[in-house]
């Protein structure tokens, strides 16, 4: 059983499955470009998602580092990591609730 949550801010999608997948990949790769490639999405699409996240957030979620001799990169802020953990926890709780509800409903039929 799968669950997909979506959270909105200012009537715009703030956080959902795609945003979480991208944030987790950026945290692993330290790069929007690498994360986009690993998730098989365009860099432009990934950049737009992360830009919108930061725009809608009260504090930065993704912190970009300018290129230099070793190139640029980015990292997920502590707040961003907390969002990932909280989102995943809520998804697990919903899956558990739906599974339990399904079992309770099925027991009504027999």
Backbone atoms as SQL, in Angstrom:
CREATE TABLE atoms (id INTEGER PRIMARY KEY, chain TEXT, resi INTEGER, resn TEXT, atom TEXT, x REAL, y REAL, z REAL);
INSERT INTO atoms VALUES
  (1, 'A', 1, 'UNK', 'N', 0.855, -1.172, 0.000),
  (2, 'A', 1, 'UNK', 'CA', 0.000, 0.000, 0.000),
  (3, 'A', 1, 'UNK', 'C', 0.903, 1.238, 0.000),
  (4, 'A', 2, 'UNK', 'N', 0.597, 2.181, -0.845),
  (5, 'A', 2, 'UNK', 'CA', 1.400, 3.402, -0.933),
  (6, 'A', 2, 'UNK', 'C', 0.537, 4.610, -0.581),
  (7, 'A', 3, 'UNK', 'N', 1.178, 5.627, -0.103),
  (8, 'A', 3, 'UNK', 'CA', 0.480, 6.878, 0.217),
  (9, 'A', 3, 'UNK', 'C', 1.327, 8.033, -0.293),
  (10, 'A', 4, 'UNK', 'N', 0.677, 9.017, -0.820),
  (11, 'A', 4, 'UNK', 'CA', 1.371, 10.203, -1.303),
  (12, 'A', 4, 'UNK', 'C', 0.700, 11.413, -0.686),
  (13, 'A', 5, 'UNK', 'N', 1.450, 12.141, 0.087),
  (14, 'A', 5, 'UNK', 'CA', 0.931, 13.343, 0.730),
  (15, 'A', 5, 'UNK', 'C', 1.352, 14.566, -0.064),
  (16, 'A', 6, 'UNK', 'N', 0.514, 15.573, -0.032),
  (17, 'A', 6, 'UNK', 'CA', 0.853, 16.857, -0.633),
  (18, 'A', 6, 'UNK', 'C', 0.516, 17.952, 0.357),
  (19, 'A', 7, 'UNK', 'N', 1.465, 18.850, 0.558),
  (20, 'A', 7, 'UNK', 'CA', 1.258, 19.988, 1.435),
  (21, 'A', 7, 'UNK', 'C', 1.363, 21.256, 0.601),
  (22, 'A', 8, 'UNK', 'N', 0.471, 22.181, 0.880),
  (23, 'A', 8, 'UNK', 'CA', 0.414, 23.432, 0.121),
  (24, 'A', 8, 'UNK', 'C', 0.693, 24.615, 1.026),
  (25, 'A', 9, 'UNK', 'N', 1.308, 25.626, 0.445),
  (26, 'A', 9, 'UNK', 'CA', 1.515, 26.922, 1.100),
  (27, 'A', 9, 'UNK', 'C', 1.136, 27.973, 0.070),
  (28, 'A', 10, 'UNK', 'N', 0.395, 28.955, 0.530),
  (29, 'A', 10, 'UNK', 'CA', -0.010, 30.037, -0.361),
  (30, 'A', 10, 'UNK', 'C', -0.668, 29.494, -1.635),
  (31, 'A', 11, 'UNK', 'N', -1.484, 28.454, -1.484),
  (32, 'A', 11, 'UNK', 'CA', -2.216, 27.811, -2.583),
  (33, 'A', 11, 'UNK', 'C', -1.313, 27.204, -3.658),
  (34, 'A', 12, 'UNK', 'N', -0.066, 26.925, -3.328),
  (35, 'A', 12, 'UNK', 'CA', 0.853, 26.289, -4.262),
  (36, 'A', 12, 'UNK', 'C', 1.425, 25.041, -3.613),
  (37, 'A', 13, 'UNK', 'N', 1.685, 24.040, -4.451),
  (38, 'A', 13, 'UNK', 'CA', 2.286, 22.817, -3.931),
  (39, 'A', 13, 'UNK', 'C', 3.626, 23.140, -3.297),
  (40, 'A', 14, 'UNK', 'N', 3.756, 22.780, -2.046),
  (41, 'A', 14, 'UNK', 'CA', 4.992, 23.018, -1.295),
  (42, 'A', 14, 'UNK', 'C', 5.803, 21.735, -1.203),
  (43, 'A', 15, 'UNK', 'N', 5.168, 20.681, -0.755),
  (44, 'A', 15, 'UNK', 'CA', 5.891, 19.449, -0.484),
  (45, 'A', 15, 'UNK', 'C', 5.043, 18.253, -0.875),
  (46, 'A', 16, 'UNK', 'N', 5.622, 17.384, -1.664),
  (47, 'A', 16, 'UNK', 'CA', 4.968, 16.151, -2.082),
  (48, 'A', 16, 'UNK', 'C', 6.037, 15.105, -2.359),
  (49, 'A', 17, 'UNK', 'N', 5.610, 14.009, -2.929),
  (50, 'A', 17, 'UNK', 'CA', 6.498, 12.876, -3.196),
  (51, 'A', 17, 'UNK', 'C', 7.707, 13.288, -4.045),
  (52, 'A', 18, 'UNK', 'N', 7.480, 14.046, -5.106),
  (53, 'A', 18, 'UNK', 'CA', 8.576, 14.441, -5.991),
  (54, 'A', 18, 'UNK', 'C', 9.576, 15.331, -5.278),
  (55, 'A', 19, 'UNK', 'N', 9.083, 16.280, -4.508),
  (56, 'A', 19, 'UNK', 'CA', 9.972, 17.179, -3.775),
  (57, 'A', 19, 'UNK', 'C', 10.833, 16.403, -2.779),
  (58, 'A', 20, 'UNK', 'N', 10.208, 15.461, -2.084),
  (59, 'A', 20, 'UNK', 'CA', 10.949, 14.659, -1.101),
  (60, 'A', 20, 'UNK', 'C', 12.007, 13.804, -1.785),
  (61, 'A', 21, 'UNK', 'N', 11.641, 13.144, -2.882),
  (62, 'A', 21, 'UNK', 'CA', 12.626, 12.330, -3.619),
  (63, 'A', 21, 'UNK', 'C', 13.809, 13.185, -4.051),
  (64, 'A', 22, 'UNK', 'N', 13.519, 14.387, -4.559),
  (65, 'A', 22, 'UNK', 'CA', 14.576, 15.269, -5.027),
  (66, 'A', 22, 'UNK', 'C', 15.442, 15.756, -3.864),
  (67, 'A', 23, 'UNK', 'N', 14.822, 16.153, -2.766),
  (68, 'A', 23, 'UNK', 'CA', 15.597, 16.597, -1.598),
  (69, 'A', 23, 'UNK', 'C', 16.512, 15.486, -1.089),
  (70, 'A', 24, 'UNK', 'N', 15.997, 14.271, -1.004),
  (71, 'A', 24, 'UNK', 'CA', 16.813, 13.147, -0.530),
  (72, 'A', 24, 'UNK', 'C', 17.991, 12.891, -1.466),
  (73, 'A', 25, 'UNK', 'N', 17.747, 13.014, -2.772),
  (74, 'A', 25, 'UNK', 'CA', 18.820, 12.772, -3.735),
  (75, 'A', 25, 'UNK', 'C', 19.863, 13.884, -3.681),
  (76, 'A', 26, 'UNK', 'N', 19.413, 15.119, -3.517),
  (77, 'A', 26, 'UNK', 'CA', 20.353, 16.241, -3.376),
  (78, 'A', 26, 'UNK', 'C', 21.198, 16.048, -2.116),
  (79, 'A', 27, 'UNK', 'N', 20.567, 15.600, -1.041),
  (80, 'A', 27, 'UNK', 'CA', 21.317, 15.353, 0.204),
  (81, 'A', 27, 'UNK', 'C', 22.393, 14.289, -0.022),
  (82, 'A', 28, 'UNK', 'N', 22.093, 13.288, -0.833),
  (83, 'A', 28, 'UNK', 'CA', 23.073, 12.232, -1.125),
  (84, 'A', 28, 'UNK', 'C', 24.167, 12.713, -2.069),
  (85, 'A', 29, 'UNK', 'N', 23.769, 13.430, -3.123),
  (86, 'A', 29, 'UNK', 'CA', 24.703, 13.795, -4.186),
  (87, 'A', 29, 'UNK', 'C', 25.428, 15.109, -3.965),
  (88, 'A', 30, 'UNK', 'N', 24.825, 16.027, -3.207),
  (89, 'A', 30, 'UNK', 'CA', 25.423, 17.344, -3.018),
  (90, 'A', 30, 'UNK', 'C', 25.398, 18.198, -4.264),
  (91, 'A', 31, 'UNK', 'N', 24.496, 17.842, -5.204),
  (92, 'A', 31, 'UNK', 'CA', 24.448, 18.545, -6.477),
  (93, 'A', 31, 'UNK', 'C', 23.056, 18.409, -7.085),
  (94, 'A', 32, 'UNK', 'N', 22.518, 19.527, -7.560),
  (95, 'A', 32, 'UNK', 'CA', 21.222, 19.479, -8.241),
  (96, 'A', 32, 'UNK', 'C', 21.372, 18.701, -9.545),
  (97, 'A', 33, 'UNK', 'N', 22.449, 18.943, -10.256),
  (98, 'A', 33, 'UNK', 'CA', 22.671, 18.281, -11.540),
  (99, 'A', 33, 'UNK', 'C', 22.742, 16.760, -11.379),
  (100, 'A', 34, 'UNK', 'N', 23.539, 16.304, -10.442),
  (101, 'A', 34, 'UNK', 'CA', 23.658, 14.852, -10.202),
  (102, 'A', 34, 'UNK', 'C', 22.337, 14.262, -9.739),
  (103, 'A', 35, 'UNK', 'N', 21.657, 14.972, -8.835),
  (104, 'A', 35, 'UNK', 'CA', 20.375, 14.480, -8.337),
  (105, 'A', 35, 'UNK', 'C', 19.370, 14.357, -9.475),
  (106, 'A', 36, 'UNK', 'N', 19.320, 15.360, -10.339),
  (107, 'A', 36, 'UNK', 'CA', 18.395, 15.333, -11.477),
  (108, 'A', 36, 'UNK', 'C', 18.698, 14.145, -12.386),
  (109, 'A', 37, 'UNK', 'N', 19.966, 13.936, -12.676),
  (110, 'A', 37, 'UNK', 'CA', 20.357, 12.803, -13.530),
  (111, 'A', 37, 'UNK', 'C', 19.962, 11.477, -12.894),
  (112, 'A', 38, 'UNK', 'N', 20.228, 11.341, -11.596),
  (113, 'A', 38, 'UNK', 'CA', 19.896, 10.090, -10.909),
  (114, 'A', 38, 'UNK', 'C', 18.394, 9.829, -10.856),
  (115, 'A', 39, 'UNK', 'N', 17.611, 10.892, -10.849),
  (116, 'A', 39, 'UNK', 'CA', 16.150, 10.751, -10.815),
  (117, 'A', 39, 'UNK', 'C', 15.538, 10.807, -12.209),
  (118, 'A', 40, 'UNK', 'N', 16.389, 10.917, -13.212),
  (119, 'A', 40, 'UNK', 'CA', 15.952, 10.963, -14.609),
  (120, 'A', 40, 'UNK', 'C', 14.968, 12.110, -14.868),
  (121, 'A', 41, 'UNK', 'N', 15.340, 13.292, -14.350),
  (122, 'A', 41, 'UNK', 'CA', 14.568, 14.497, -14.635),
  (123, 'A', 41, 'UNK', 'C', 15.543, 15.559, -15.142),
  (124, 'A', 42, 'UNK', 'N', 15.011, 16.534, -15.827),
  (125, 'A', 42, 'UNK', 'CA', 15.888, 17.578, -16.351),
  (126, 'A', 42, 'UNK', 'C', 16.411, 18.449, -15.209),
  (127, 'A', 43, 'UNK', 'N', 17.594, 19.005, -15.439),
  (128, 'A', 43, 'UNK', 'CA', 18.168, 19.920, -14.458),
  (129, 'A', 43, 'UNK', 'C', 17.228, 21.098, -14.244),
  (130, 'A', 44, 'UNK', 'N', 16.663, 21.602, -15.329),
  (131, 'A', 44, 'UNK', 'CA', 15.775, 22.761, -15.246),
  (132, 'A', 44, 'UNK', 'C', 14.554, 22.454, -14.369),
  (133, 'A', 45, 'UNK', 'N', 13.980, 21.272, -14.535),
  (134, 'A', 45, 'UNK', 'CA', 12.818, 20.885, -13.727),
  (135, 'A', 45, 'UNK', 'C', 13.209, 20.765, -12.258),
  (136, 'A', 46, 'UNK', 'N', 14.343, 20.113, -11.993),
  (137, 'A', 46, 'UNK', 'CA', 14.819, 19.957, -10.609),
  (138, 'A', 46, 'UNK', 'C', 15.089, 21.320, -9.986),
  (139, 'A', 47, 'UNK', 'N', 15.750, 22.196, -10.729),
  (140, 'A', 47, 'UNK', 'CA', 16.069, 23.524, -10.219),
  (141, 'A', 47, 'UNK', 'C', 14.789, 24.287, -9.903),
  (142, 'A', 48, 'UNK', 'N', 13.791, 24.180, -10.787),
  (143, 'A', 48, 'UNK', 'CA', 12.510, 24.875, -10.567),
  (144, 'A', 48, 'UNK', 'C', 11.824, 24.361, -9.290),
  (145, 'A', 49, 'UNK', 'N', 11.817, 23.061, -9.083),
  (146, 'A', 49, 'UNK', 'CA', 11.203, 22.470, -7.882),
  (147, 'A', 49, 'UNK', 'C', 11.881, 23.002, -6.621),
  (148, 'A', 50, 'UNK', 'N', 13.209, 22.979, -6.615),
  (149, 'A', 50, 'UNK', 'CA', 13.948, 23.423, -5.434),
  (150, 'A', 50, 'UNK', 'C', 13.822, 24.930, -5.221),
  (151, 'A', 51, 'UNK', 'N', 13.795, 25.680, -6.303),
  (152, 'A', 51, 'UNK', 'CA', 13.614, 27.123, -6.197),
  (153, 'A', 51, 'UNK', 'C', 12.246, 27.437, -5.591),
  (154, 'A', 52, 'UNK', 'N', 11.213, 26.714, -6.022),
  (155, 'A', 52, 'UNK', 'CA', 9.858, 26.924, -5.497),
  (156, 'A', 52, 'UNK', 'C', 9.797, 26.539, -4.022),
  (157, 'A', 53, 'UNK', 'N', 10.474, 25.453, -3.643),
  (158, 'A', 53, 'UNK', 'CA', 10.539, 25.057, -2.236),
  (159, 'A', 53, 'UNK', 'C', 11.107, 26.186, -1.386),
  (160, 'A', 54, 'UNK', 'N', 12.241, 26.719, -1.805),
  (161, 'A', 54, 'UNK', 'CA', 12.869, 27.797, -1.046),
  (162, 'A', 54, 'UNK', 'C', 12.007, 29.048, -1.030),
  (163, 'A', 55, 'UNK', 'N', 11.345, 29.324, -2.134),
  (164, 'A', 55, 'UNK', 'CA', 10.488, 30.512, -2.216),
  (165, 'A', 55, 'UNK', 'C', 9.307, 30.427, -1.245),
  (166, 'A', 56, 'UNK', 'N', 8.726, 29.241, -1.116),
  (167, 'A', 56, 'UNK', 'CA', 7.550, 29.061, -0.266),
  (168, 'A', 56, 'UNK', 'C', 7.886, 28.804, 1.196),
  (169, 'A', 57, 'UNK', 'N', 9.137, 28.502, 1.476),
  (170, 'A', 57, 'UNK', 'CA', 9.550, 28.140, 2.830),
  (171, 'A', 57, 'UNK', 'C', 9.889, 29.375, 3.666),
  (172, 'A', 58, 'UNK', 'N', 9.590, 29.301, 4.970),
  (173, 'A', 58, 'UNK', 'CA', 9.972, 30.412, 5.851),
  (174, 'A', 58, 'UNK', 'C', 11.484, 30.499, 6.077),
  (175, 'A', 59, 'UNK', 'N', 12.186, 29.387, 5.895),
  (176, 'A', 59, 'UNK', 'CA', 13.650, 29.354, 5.998),
  (177, 'A', 59, 'UNK', 'C', 14.186, 28.520, 4.835),
  (178, 'A', 60, 'UNK', 'N', 15.449, 28.727, 4.454),
  (179, 'A', 60, 'UNK', 'CA', 15.999, 27.972, 3.320),
  (180, 'A', 60, 'UNK', 'C', 15.950, 26.458, 3.551),
  (181, 'A', 61, 'UNK', 'N', 15.615, 25.751, 2.493),
  (182, 'A', 61, 'UNK', 'CA', 15.592, 24.287, 2.520),
  (183, 'A', 61, 'UNK', 'C', 16.814, 23.739, 1.800),
  (184, 'A', 62, 'UNK', 'N', 17.138, 24.360, 0.671),
  (185, 'A', 62, 'UNK', 'CA', 18.309, 23.972, -0.105),
  (186, 'A', 62, 'UNK', 'C', 19.249, 25.165, -0.139),
  (187, 'A', 63, 'UNK', 'N', 20.493, 24.920, 0.216),
  (188, 'A', 63, 'UNK', 'CA', 21.491, 25.983, 0.235),
  (189, 'A', 63, 'UNK', 'C', 22.465, 25.720, -0.912),
  (190, 'A', 64, 'UNK', 'N', 22.481, 26.645, -1.859),
  (191, 'A', 64, 'UNK', 'CA', 23.346, 26.517, -3.028),
  (192, 'A', 64, 'UNK', 'C', 24.705, 27.156, -2.735),
  (193, 'A', 65, 'UNK', 'N', 25.727, 26.510, -3.262),
  (194, 'A', 65, 'UNK', 'CA', 27.089, 27.034, -3.119),
  (195, 'A', 65, 'UNK', 'C', 27.598, 27.381, -4.504),
  (196, 'A', 66, 'UNK', 'N', 28.094, 28.587, -4.659),
  (197, 'A', 66, 'UNK', 'CA', 28.588, 29.058, -5.960),
  (198, 'A', 66, 'UNK', 'C', 29.740, 28.183, -6.433),
  (199, 'A', 67, 'UNK', 'N', 29.857, 28.090, -7.743),
  (200, 'A', 67, 'UNK', 'CA', 30.952, 27.333, -8.348),
  (201, 'A', 67, 'UNK', 'C', 32.291, 27.990, -8.063),
  (202, 'A', 68, 'UNK', 'N', 33.281, 27.215, -8.076),
  (203, 'A', 68, 'UNK', 'CA', 34.639, 27.699, -7.849),
  (204, 'A', 68, 'UNK', 'C', 35.589, 26.745, -8.539),
  (205, 'A', 69, 'UNK', 'N', 36.764, 26.637, -7.999),
  (206, 'A', 69, 'UNK', 'CA', 37.755, 25.735, -8.584),
  (207, 'A', 69, 'UNK', 'C', 37.244, 24.292, -8.634),
  (208, 'A', 70, 'UNK', 'N', 36.554, 23.887, -7.574),
  (209, 'A', 70, 'UNK', 'CA', 36.025, 22.527, -7.505),
  (210, 'A', 70, 'UNK', 'C', 34.567, 22.447, -7.947),
  (211, 'A', 71, 'UNK', 'N', 34.023, 23.532, -8.473),
  (212, 'A', 71, 'UNK', 'CA', 32.629, 23.548, -8.892),
  (213, 'A', 71, 'UNK', 'C', 31.726, 23.896, -7.734),
  (214, 'A', 72, 'UNK', 'N', 30.469, 24.105, -8.036),
  (215, 'A', 72, 'UNK', 'CA', 29.500, 24.462, -7.009),
  (216, 'A', 72, 'UNK', 'C', 28.881, 23.218, -6.413),
  (217, 'A', 73, 'UNK', 'N', 27.775, 23.408, -5.836),
  (218, 'A', 73, 'UNK', 'CA', 27.067, 22.297, -5.227),
  (219, 'A', 73, 'UNK', 'C', 25.925, 22.846, -4.408),
  (220, 'A', 74, 'UNK', 'N', 25.310, 21.997, -3.682),
  (221, 'A', 74, 'UNK', 'CA', 24.257, 22.439, -2.777),
  (222, 'A', 74, 'UNK', 'C', 24.088, 21.394, -1.687),
  (223, 'A', 75, 'UNK', 'N', 23.413, 21.815, -0.663),
  (224, 'A', 75, 'UNK', 'CA', 23.135, 20.895, 0.442),
  (225, 'A', 75, 'UNK', 'C', 21.735, 21.172, 0.957),
  (226, 'A', 76, 'UNK', 'N', 21.173, 20.191, 1.590),
  (227, 'A', 76, 'UNK', 'CA', 19.863, 20.333, 2.206),
  (228, 'A', 76, 'UNK', 'C', 20.088, 20.842, 3.625),
  (229, 'A', 77, 'UNK', 'N', 19.385, 21.907, 3.977),
  (230, 'A', 77, 'UNK', 'CA', 19.546, 22.524, 5.299),
  (231, 'A', 77, 'UNK', 'C', 19.001, 21.597, 6.388),
  (232, 'A', 78, 'UNK', 'N', 19.346, 21.862, 7.640),
  (233, 'A', 78, 'UNK', 'CA', 18.762, 21.076, 8.735),
  (234, 'A', 78, 'UNK', 'C', 17.226, 21.120, 8.718),
  (235, 'A', 79, 'UNK', 'N', 16.662, 22.261, 8.376),
  (236, 'A', 79, 'UNK', 'CA', 15.203, 22.360, 8.263),
  (237, 'A', 79, 'UNK', 'C', 14.691, 21.447, 7.150),
  (238, 'A', 80, 'UNK', 'N', 15.403, 21.404, 6.037),
  (239, 'A', 80, 'UNK', 'CA', 15.022, 20.520, 4.938),
  (240, 'A', 80, 'UNK', 'C', 15.075, 19.055, 5.341),
  (241, 'A', 81, 'UNK', 'N', 16.109, 18.692, 6.098),
  (242, 'A', 81, 'UNK', 'CA', 16.219, 17.304, 6.568),
  (243, 'A', 81, 'UNK', 'C', 15.079, 16.974, 7.523),
  (244, 'A', 82, 'UNK', 'N', 14.687, 17.949, 8.348),
  (245, 'A', 82, 'UNK', 'CA', 13.556, 17.738, 9.252),
  (246, 'A', 82, 'UNK', 'C', 12.259, 17.551, 8.449),
  (247, 'A', 83, 'UNK', 'N', 12.097, 18.308, 7.379),
  (248, 'A', 83, 'UNK', 'CA', 10.921, 18.139, 6.525),
  (249, 'A', 83, 'UNK', 'C', 10.866, 16.730, 5.935),
  (250, 'A', 84, 'UNK', 'N', 12.013, 16.230, 5.478),
  (251, 'A', 84, 'UNK', 'CA', 12.075, 14.878, 4.918),
  (252, 'A', 84, 'UNK', 'C', 11.636, 13.858, 5.963),
  (253, 'A', 85, 'UNK', 'N', 12.218, 13.938, 7.165),
  (254, 'A', 85, 'UNK', 'CA', 11.888, 12.975, 8.229),
  (255, 'A', 85, 'UNK', 'C', 10.405, 13.057, 8.608),
  (256, 'A', 86, 'UNK', 'N', 9.899, 14.274, 8.739),
  (257, 'A', 86, 'UNK', 'CA', 8.504, 14.458, 9.135),
  (258, 'A', 86, 'UNK', 'C', 7.566, 13.935, 8.058),
  (259, 'A', 87, 'UNK', 'N', 7.854, 14.242, 6.805),
  (260, 'A', 87, 'UNK', 'CA', 7.033, 13.765, 5.688),
  (261, 'A', 87, 'UNK', 'C', 7.001, 12.233, 5.675),
  (262, 'A', 88, 'UNK', 'N', 8.165, 11.616, 5.759),
  (263, 'A', 88, 'UNK', 'CA', 8.233, 10.149, 5.726),
  (264, 'A', 88, 'UNK', 'C', 7.522, 9.524, 6.919),
  (265, 'A', 89, 'UNK', 'N', 7.609, 10.150, 8.074),
  (266, 'A', 89, 'UNK', 'CA', 6.906, 9.655, 9.260),
  (267, 'A', 89, 'UNK', 'C', 5.399, 9.715, 9.044),
  (268, 'A', 90, 'UNK', 'N', 4.916, 10.813, 8.499),
  (269, 'A', 90, 'UNK', 'CA', 3.479, 10.970, 8.259),
  (270, 'A', 90, 'UNK', 'C', 2.989, 9.974, 7.214),
  (271, 'A', 91, 'UNK', 'N', 3.772, 9.740, 6.177),
  (272, 'A', 91, 'UNK', 'CA', 3.395, 8.742, 5.163),
  (273, 'A', 91, 'UNK', 'C', 3.283, 7.367, 5.816),
  (274, 'A', 92, 'UNK', 'N', 4.244, 7.009, 6.655),
  (275, 'A', 92, 'UNK', 'CA', 4.206, 5.705, 7.338),
  (276, 'A', 92, 'UNK', 'C', 2.977, 5.600, 8.237),
  (277, 'A', 93, 'UNK', 'N', 2.641, 6.684, 8.930),
  (278, 'A', 93, 'UNK', 'CA', 1.454, 6.673, 9.794),
  (279, 'A', 93, 'UNK', 'C', 0.180, 6.502, 8.977),
  (280, 'A', 94, 'UNK', 'N', 0.107, 7.151, 7.842),
  (281, 'A', 94, 'UNK', 'CA', -1.079, 7.033, 6.990),
  (282, 'A', 94, 'UNK', 'C', -1.194, 5.627, 6.418),
  (283, 'A', 95, 'UNK', 'N', -0.077, 5.056, 5.982),
  (284, 'A', 95, 'UNK', 'CA', -0.097, 3.688, 5.467),
  (285, 'A', 95, 'UNK', 'C', -0.575, 2.730, 6.547),
  (286, 'A', 96, 'UNK', 'N', -0.079, 2.904, 7.763),
  (287, 'A', 96, 'UNK', 'CA', -0.500, 2.049, 8.871),
  (288, 'A', 96, 'UNK', 'C', -1.999, 2.224, 9.139),
  (289, 'A', 97, 'UNK', 'N', -2.469, 3.464, 9.160),
  (290, 'A', 97, 'UNK', 'CA', -3.883, 3.741, 9.387),
  (291, 'A', 97, 'UNK', 'C', -4.741, 3.107, 8.293),
  (292, 'A', 98, 'UNK', 'N', -4.346, 3.264, 7.031),
  (293, 'A', 98, 'UNK', 'CA', -5.125, 2.702, 5.930),
  (294, 'A', 98, 'UNK', 'C', -5.137, 1.180, 5.962),
  (295, 'A', 99, 'UNK', 'N', -4.002, 0.594, 6.296),
  (296, 'A', 99, 'UNK', 'CA', -3.920, -0.864, 6.392),
  (297, 'A', 99, 'UNK', 'C', -4.831, -1.383, 7.497),
  (298, 'A', 100, 'UNK', 'N', -4.776, -0.734, 8.655),
  (299, 'A', 100, 'UNK', 'CA', -5.622, -1.129, 9.778),
  (300, 'A', 100, 'UNK', 'C', -7.100, -0.937, 9.424),
  (301, 'A', 101, 'UNK', 'N', -7.426, 0.171, 8.786),
  (302, 'A', 101, 'UNK', 'CA', -8.821, 0.432, 8.397),
  (303, 'A', 101, 'UNK', 'C', -9.299, -0.596, 7.398),
  (304, 'A', 102, 'UNK', 'N', -8.422, -0.961, 6.460),
  (305, 'A', 102, 'UNK', 'CA', -8.776, -1.973, 5.465),
  (306, 'A', 102, 'UNK', 'C', -9.071, -3.300, 6.147),
  (307, 'A', 103, 'UNK', 'N', -8.225, -3.688, 7.110),
  (308, 'A', 103, 'UNK', 'CA', -8.432, -4.940, 7.837),
  (309, 'A', 103, 'UNK', 'C', -9.749, -4.916, 8.600),
  (310, 'A', 104, 'UNK', 'N', -10.048, -3.783, 9.230),
  (311, 'A', 104, 'UNK', 'CA', -11.298, -3.657, 9.980),
  (312, 'A', 104, 'UNK', 'C', -12.512, -3.755, 9.053),
  (313, 'A', 105, 'UNK', 'N', -12.436, -3.153, 7.910),
  (314, 'A', 105, 'UNK', 'CA', -13.538, -3.219, 6.946),
  (315, 'A', 105, 'UNK', 'C', -13.727, -4.635, 6.413),
  (316, 'A', 106, 'UNK', 'N', -12.610, -5.294, 6.096),
  (317, 'A', 106, 'UNK', 'CA', -12.694, -6.661, 5.586),
  (318, 'A', 106, 'UNK', 'C', -13.323, -7.592, 6.623),
  (319, 'A', 107, 'UNK', 'N', -13.060, -7.368, 7.893),
  (320, 'A', 107, 'UNK', 'CA', -13.628, -8.237, 8.927),
  (321, 'A', 107, 'UNK', 'C', -15.143, -8.065, 9.028),
  (322, 'A', 108, 'UNK', 'N', -15.665, -6.964, 8.566),
  (323, 'A', 108, 'UNK', 'CA', -17.120, -6.733, 8.566),
  (324, 'A', 108, 'UNK', 'C', -17.827, -7.619, 7.549),
  (325, 'A', 109, 'UNK', 'N', -17.125, -8.069, 6.532),
  (326, 'A', 109, 'UNK', 'CA', -17.750, -8.831, 5.465),
  (327, 'A', 109, 'UNK', 'C', -17.815, -10.322, 5.729),
  (328, 'A', 110, 'UNK', 'N', -17.158, -10.780, 6.784),
  (329, 'A', 110, 'UNK', 'CA', -17.135, -12.217, 7.052),
  (330, 'A', 110, 'UNK', 'C', -17.669, -12.532, 8.416);
